[in-house]
Amino acid sequence: MNIYQDYIQEIEERKNQGLHPKPIDSAELLNEIIAQIKDTANEYRADSLNFFIYNTLPGTTSAARVKAQFLKEIILGDSVVAEISPAFAFELLSHMKGGKSIEVLLDLALGNDIVIAKEAAKVIKTQVFLYEADTNRLKDAFNSGNEIAKEIIESYAKAEFFTKLPAVAEEIKVVTFIAGEGDISTDLLSPGNQAHSRSDRELHGKCMITPQAQEEIRALQAQYPDASVMLIAEKGTMGVGSSRMSGVNNVALWTGKQASPYVPFVNIAPIVGGTNGISPIFLTTVDVTGGIGIDLKNWVKKVDENGTPVRNENGDIILEEAYSVATGTVLTINTKEKKLYNGDKELIDLSKSFTPQKMEFIKAGGSYAIVFGKKLQTFAAQLLGIEAPLVFAPSKEISHEGQGLTAVEKIFNKNAVGTTPGKVLHAGSDVRVQVNIVGSQDTTGLMTSQELESMAATVISPVVDGAYQSGCHTASVWDKKAQANIPKLMKFMNDFGLITARDPKGEYHSMTDVIHKVLNDITVDEWAIIIGGDSHTRMSKGVAFGADSGTVALALATGEASMPIPESVKVTFKGNMKEYMDFRDVVHATQAQMLKQFGGENVFQGRIIEVHIGTLPADQAFTFTDWTAEMKAKASICISQDNTLIESLEIAKGRIQIMIDKGMDNKNQVLQGLINKADKRIAEITSGEKPSLAPDANAKYYAEVIVDLDVIAEPMIADPDVNNKDVSKRYTHDTIRGLSYYEGEKKVDLGFVGSCMVHKGDLKIVSQMLRNLEKQNGKVEFNAPLVVAAPTYNIIDELKAEGDWELLEKYSGFKFDDNSPKGEARVEYKNVMYLERPGCNLCMGNQEKAAKGDTVMATSTRLFQGRVVEDSERKKGESLLASTPVVVLSAIIGRIPNIEEYKAAVEGIDLTKFTPPIKELVLVK
């Protein structure tokens, strides 16, 4: 059977799943299809034409190279296809976005046939995904006096690829669809357990929300054919939890419009809304697709005659409906007036949804085209020796004379690109910035590679100091899905220039370390900007932004990102931690105290948390920055004392060296370069030449939160509150309860110590508690399973050297074996300890899960419905989040302990402690 027949068989199999043919990315298959097109008597010719025209992926796929070359043959007359005229061939090339198609168009435009050259030039003028090799060809031709090249360059300088696009419609009619009540996690839009199918967009689209919801969306589209369906988070925030491009892609697939008639299942322009707006990382992803995100504000606080919020018997602020967005409500968005209307009635102002920059994204069909377009215009203007005409909205530059800078403002000023020289920028400025470190994770990486192919990128930008492709999200189970996807991903990223967790050649041991931990180590400058394909890309050095797979691709390809400088909230500490408390309790208490301090308003949402941690090294400080994703912050920054930062950098150097010793460095010696940068930074701090990053004393903050350590008297637990009568209060991270709330009576079915929230100290706490309880009781018996997954292999090696791992092995009923990894996810658990492979494990929810309906006590960050545990018919699944000692003790006794049991169990144990810095961590000029 030949490859075409294999494809036909696959098509038949997909029909049984209600799916269309999978888009073609293989050169081998497309060559066979072209051979059948050329054979006019071939029985498969009609289908082959259809596949060639409408079902071949563009960009830098091997199929795209073959397609572009065949279209070139048709244009030159070397091949004749009755159904594809030269004019149609040019049209098809215009939809291929870059890579080989640009090479072909330049061949034609710079060739000797002037008629063909002019037609090719028309198409090239509409294209923006050009790289250095392409612009160098144009530059050389221009310098040689080529008139067509000059015409193209002049068009680029005027940015005609943008100015000649259709204007954004003044009125956009929408019909509402309530996707859920309360915060909507991207898990609802793109479930973690379906991560394996994300690169198959049509198949993955089947998992959005529920089949019933999909039918309701289709019914609304049939009833209102002239309106776009707007997905809404009623009484909540849309898109919390993860920065999934796949979530936005699914929304666009069901409610958006097709980007190109010749590229299947790639849709753009989704419209989403939320009572409390859109999660910042999700909104960035919406921008990538040229979509619209709306802060609906359709529920407001009820206030008394004095303007004081009215609360119910539980102390919660009562909300009143300002206007209805019930499913099926027809509304009108006016993009000129920037208003939302119901008929003639004005509902809210939409200025934040339609800034000049966002209007450009909508007009261009996404933010990528604008980023590349600006670079292209700059190149052309410089080549012509002219100042680029003002076509794009100018960078928004906000500067307040006499006002100091927050830490994030300092980082953005250092890394800004294309801003007014010498101008100091404050929050609210909209800038392009250089990206220093980039992380791609394995369940979104396949999409990142697709995005890189679609924007015709073939090699990492030289601007990027280091980039890493992880293997942690698929570490737990090496099943057929992982075996099919991950090696292919690792080869692509390795070839592209990233350091990869798995070696495509199989020469070094796979490293399934949690991506955030690796990025935390390879970030060796606290002035760095980091972009990573996960919402927990929040380092304790530098400022890190969780991003969708597309923004990660853009950062890898260009070394840049565009975003406004966010406002900051300053967090400092006072008092002393009680000896039996763990720092994780301080993290939870920060959220609880902030909400109390600001009357229920989350001042962290969408802003930078500038946490003055001072004395905690990077591993422990990361526990705080990691959790800021659950605080709904855009990012976080740690302010450290000089000696603490030096200690963190020395630890990072040692771990990077281990990666080098494993054989993970590449031909560009990226990892060695990072060690050199760390040495340079340590020397700068030691000499006093450049002390560690600190805000100015006169910096301005949106708010300041002071965490009182003295009032944290018991361990704190984040509870999903699954039975709250108000559905919008369920599955948020804002319900923080003390241990005493549970009165030692709540049953626990499974404990989980693992994910990015734990460090070496947490694993030592597990062994110390076992040692304590063994001494007290003679032996330790588990009344519930305890799953333990170290975040990195380094930690396991260090625990082995220090004698802790031996004790963990003694009590384990299962221990991972890298030489024989699990081929299937565990579905049943015994009351033993499971020592799992380093990685995300239960936290990710895409491979391992707790049994349905379980109550899980975890060190994780995820409590969303269905993530760690799904509901059963008997009860709702619950994922409660707490410190390591609480989790371990809960598994041992099978319930949440009371405070006396807890204190006895942790007596003498070295918990993660924190002493606030004595001096204020600011720079006084």
Beta strands, then each sheet from edge to edge (+ up, - down):
strand 1: 171-181
strand 2: 184-185
strand 3: 228-234
strand 4: 238-240
strand 5: 257-260
strand 6: 263-268
strand 7: 271-274
strand 8: 292-295
strand 9: 299-301
strand 10: 319-321
strand 11: 330-334
strand 12: 339-342
strand 13: 345-349
strand 14: 416-417
strand 15: 430-434
strand 16: 437-440
strand 17: 466-469
strand 18: 499-500
strand 19: 529-532
strand 20: 543-546
strand 21: 560-564
strand 22: 568-574
strand 23: 608-614
strand 24: 635-640
strand 25: 703-708
strand 26: 716-718
strand 27: 736-738
strand 28: 750-753
strand 29: 786-789
strand 30: 812-815
strand 31: 833-836
strand 32: 855-858
strand 33: 878-881
sheet 1: 8+ 7+ 3+ 1+ 11- 12+ 13-
sheet 2: 2+ 4+
sheet 3: 5+ 6-
sheet 4: 9+ 10-
sheet 5: 14+ 15- 21+
sheet 6: 18+ 17+ 16+ 19+ 20+
sheet 7: 24+ 23+ 22+ 25+
sheet 8: 26+ 27-
sheet 9: 30+ 31+ 29+ 28+ 32+ 33+
end
